[in-house]
Amino acid sequence: MERRKTTLFLAIFFSFAFITACARPAPTTTAASNQSPPFAAVFAFGDSTIDSGNNNGLMTIFRGDHPPYGRDFPGHIPTGRFSNGKLATDFLVASLGIKDALPAYLSPSLTEQDLATGVSFASGGSGLDDATTALTGVIDMPRQLQYFDEAMYRLEGNIGRNATQELVRNSIFVISVGTNDVVFNLYRTLNFQHTPSSYQDFLLQRIQAFIQALYKRGARKIGVAGLPPVGCLPLQVTVGSFMPSPHMLHRLCITGQNIDSQTYNSKLQQILSNLQSSLRDSGIVYFDIYDSMMDMITNPAKYGFQNTLQGCCGTGMLEMGPLCVVGLPMCPDPSQLIFWDSMHPTEAAYKAIADQFLQTVRQLH
């Protein structure tokens, strides 16, 4: 009798378990759960547009590790990113299913897992011209390459040489640099030494050499950002409004500087095309920052923006870095502005830029 009860109990138990299992919804197939990310990691080089906080320990005024920077970042902390929240590279790694944000290589809290899925070596205020980093006192592009070499040596110690080489081959390398060169050198100090065209050619020689250096280190998937509409940066608009020109006393984009940006970008695209043809097995793409930002400026309602040529911090005309501090008046809603300070986009603008990045990156997969 006791045996029959036990058998009946087991039959009821397994029947209930079977019914419960069948009643559960089938697991959703997502990139995070059932599929590996399409790329192993993202490594970023350049300036403040993709600097996640490498300048935090430097003796430079080009730092964003103080409030109100980071006010909309998870945890509401200033990480060193030059924005109110995330950067385009943060959104990119999240969209690719790699991780939530791209950390700074020099972050004291960086883990080996962080390193294996990508970091930013970029430094706010950096440029292709040595004169730029001499002026700003930040990490130049050659030093960023040295940090990459150091990082790969660390990875080899953890996962081995072959696995590290495979990781590099299957990673995306993002380069965003050049704006500081034209803003702080061409338009401030080099007017009598270079024409815009000759200075562009000089910068493009530098970026070509940098891409080739990455290729020699095993990089095969490389995305290079062009210049933004430099003449529409709030800082440039402000300076232009006080200079004898058709823009004097008006907050308008500086047409000549935007034309220079377009010319530079056209030359850059040709160089990238040539490199793609000459570097075997490479995938080299152009990130069109210019058109993305101009579309925001000319069609702000499309993105939910109301203010296009003024930053959120302070007056929105000059403040950035050490001039953007707690105590200044702030816009109530940064998501309604393209710019956070006088040079850098808001998180909302970076999200729109990242969406364009993602479409371009898919060409590499």
Secondary structure, DSSP 8 states (H G I E B T S, - for coil): -HHHHHHHHHHHHHHHHHHHHHHS------TTTTS--SSS-EEEEESTTS-SSTTTTSSSS----STTTTTTSTTS---S-SSSS--HHHHHHHHTTS-SS--BTT-TT--HHHHHT--B---TT--SSHHHHHHHTS--HHHHHHHHHHHHHHHHHHH-HHHHHHHHHTSEEEEE--HHIIIIIITTT-TTT--HHHHHHHHHHHHHHHHHHHHHTT--EEEEE----GGGSHHHHHHHHHSSSTTTTS----HHHHHHHHHHHHHHHHHHHHHHHHSTT-EEEEE-HHHHHHHHHH-HHHHT-SEEEEESBTTSSS--GGGS-TTS-B-S-GGGEEESSSSSB-HHHHHHHHHHHHHHHGGG-
